[in-house]
Amino acid sequence: MLQSFRLAIKSIWGNKTRSFLTMLGIIIGVASVIILVSLVNGYMTYMTESFTSMGTNQINVSLVNLRSRYITVDEVYDFYEKHDDIFSQLTPVITVSGTIKSGDNSLTSTSISGVSEEYVDLKGYTLSAGRFLSYSDVSARQKTAVIGYYVATELYGTPEKALSNTIKVNGYAYKVVGVIEAQDETDQSDGCTDDMAFIPYTTAAKLSRTGIPSSYIFATVDTTVTTEATSLITSLLTPVYNSTDLFTITAMSELLDSLNSMIAMMSGVLGGIAGISLLVAGVGVMNIMLVSVTERTREIGIRKALGARRGTIMQQFVIEALMTSTIGGIIGIILGCILSTLVGSLIGVSAPPTFSAIVVSFTVSVAIGLFFGYMPASRAAKLNPIDALRSE
């Protein structure tokens, strides 16, 4: 075994260029598998974190209210309190189209929403100054507002200076009672995630000239009850609207599961495509080993004439093919680990090489060396010593 290993290394080193070209397919295949799987897993992690930040236990309900078909806020809250073992938080959401002004400054891209006091906890926001809307603000229809970091700095310079100032929303004055901490410090421009303002939904209903919210956000006690929660909401709305076309229920956890399934399937497809290059590389290994057997026919004849067994000859060529694919696999792993991290940083996704991708790709490369090295090794072992010695 040791002698066969030494001969394999000697043969590979003696034909460095040919050996490298043989390994090249293995290197590219292994590196491709690692890079693609790592990037897909990195993207999956990024999407999961994004959904988690939005709240995987949230259920968004959108309604199309008609004059004769609508549900009141009180009815929704009665339903919510009745199922407090399923739901942990609730907020109506009313979107207001308009402009925010303060003095001579105005913002036209700000998203303005009417929400309840539970919205801040439901979304996981923290405040850099002041407070969020309170229950008394909502129940008394106070004209108070909580603004985003971008709005505060754009209109007043700092969040602290924004407090107690008055902004005008479509001409109506609202007192700023709080500023939400920056969600994305790298993007502070019109329409960014921090370009937002929140007012009580009770005053937003009047401002938007509708007394009935067309959107609600529920939070469940746990993601395990999402299916039950969705069914309960459906049973509440169906008798009221008489048609599922008039309302939409979107569970964030179900969206995340669906997305992860799609990404996992895409990862498998891309890994399979990259794996084809490993198969092609295996054919290359077999071809080169067949050439090697032809070139060393006389050497094989001499060894067999001196008493070398068929198993020993086969072992020598199998080990040589195995060493070729193993070295190529190791180089491919190193290259794949470096490039996956580099490419991930270029596209803004954390894509560290995954252990499973490394193990699978390396195992496949070794298996290819064994499988495709067997036929040339078998051919070498079966050579007749006399015929081999006569070859030129």
ZIVEN-V445473 format. One record per backbone hydrogen bond with DSSP energy under -1.0 kcal/mol. CO is the residue of the C=O (numbers start at 1). NH is the residue of the N-H. Records with the same first field share a line. If there is no record, write none. Layout:
CO = NH / NH
This chain:
1 = 5
2 = 6
3 = 7
4 = 8
5 = 9
6 = 10
7 = 11
8 = 12
9 = 13
10 = 14
15 = 19
16 = 20
17 = 21
18 = 22
19 = 23
20 = 24
23 = 27
24 = 28
25 = 29
26 = 30
27 = 31
28 = 32
29 = 33
30 = 34
31 = 35
32 = 36
33 = 37
34 = 38
35 = 39
36 = 40
37 = 41
38 = 42
39 = 43
40 = 44
41 = 45
42 = 46
43 = 47
44 = 48
45 = 49
46 = 50
47 = 51
48 = 52
49 = 53
50 = 54
55 = 58
57 = 220
58 = 252
59 = 218
60 = 250
61 = 216
62 = 248
69 = 66
72 = 76
73 = 77
74 = 78
75 = 79
76 = 80
77 = 81
78 = 82
79 = 83
83 = 86 / 87
86 = 221
89 = 219
91 = 217
94 = 114
99 = 170
100 = 107
101 = 168
102 = 105
105 = 102
107 = 100
111 = 197
112 = 96
113 = 199
114 = 94
115 = 201
116 = 119
118 = 122
119 = 123
120 = 125
126 = 181
129 = 179
134 = 138
135 = 139
136 = 140
137 = 142
142 = 144
143 = 175
145 = 177
146 = 198
147 = 180
148 = 152
149 = 153
150 = 154
151 = 155
152 = 156
162 = 165
165 = 176
167 = 174
168 = 101
169 = 172
172 = 169
174 = 167
175 = 145
176 = 164
177 = 131
178 = 147
179 = 128 / 129
184 = 187
189 = 192
192 = 195
194 = 151 / 196
195 = 111
196 = 148
197 = 113
198 = 146
199 = 115
200 = 204
201 = 205
203 = 207
204 = 208
205 = 210
214 = 63
215 = 93
216 = 61
217 = 91
218 = 59
219 = 88 / 89
222 = 225
223 = 226
225 = 229
226 = 230
227 = 231
228 = 232
229 = 233
230 = 234
231 = 235
232 = 236
233 = 237
234 = 238
237 = 241
238 = 242
243 = 246
246 = 64
248 = 62
250 = 60
251 = 255
252 = 256
253 = 257
254 = 258
255 = 259
256 = 260
257 = 261
258 = 262
259 = 263
260 = 264
261 = 265
262 = 266
263 = 267
264 = 268
265 = 269
266 = 270
267 = 271
268 = 272
269 = 273
270 = 274
271 = 275
272 = 276
275 = 279
276 = 280
277 = 281
278 = 282
279 = 283
280 = 284
281 = 285
282 = 286
283 = 287
284 = 288
285 = 289
286 = 290
287 = 291
288 = 292
289 = 293
290 = 294
291 = 295
292 = 296
294 = 297
296 = 300
297 = 301
298 = 302
299 = 303
300 = 304
301 = 305
302 = 306
303 = 308
304 = 307
309 = 313
310 = 314
311 = 315
312 = 316
313 = 317
314 = 318
315 = 319
316 = 320
317 = 321
318 = 322
319 = 323
320 = 324
321 = 325
322 = 326
323 = 327
324 = 328
325 = 329
326 = 330
327 = 331
328 = 332
329 = 333
330 = 334
331 = 335
332 = 336
333 = 337
334 = 338
335 = 339
336 = 340
337 = 341
338 = 342
339 = 343
340 = 344
341 = 345
342 = 346
343 = 347
344 = 349
354 = 358
355 = 359
356 = 360
357 = 361
358 = 362
359 = 363
360 = 364
361 = 365
362 = 366
363 = 367
364 = 368
365 = 369
366 = 370
367 = 371
368 = 372
373 = 377
374 = 378
375 = 379
376 = 380
377 = 381
378 = 382
380 = 383
384 = 388
385 = 389
386 = 390
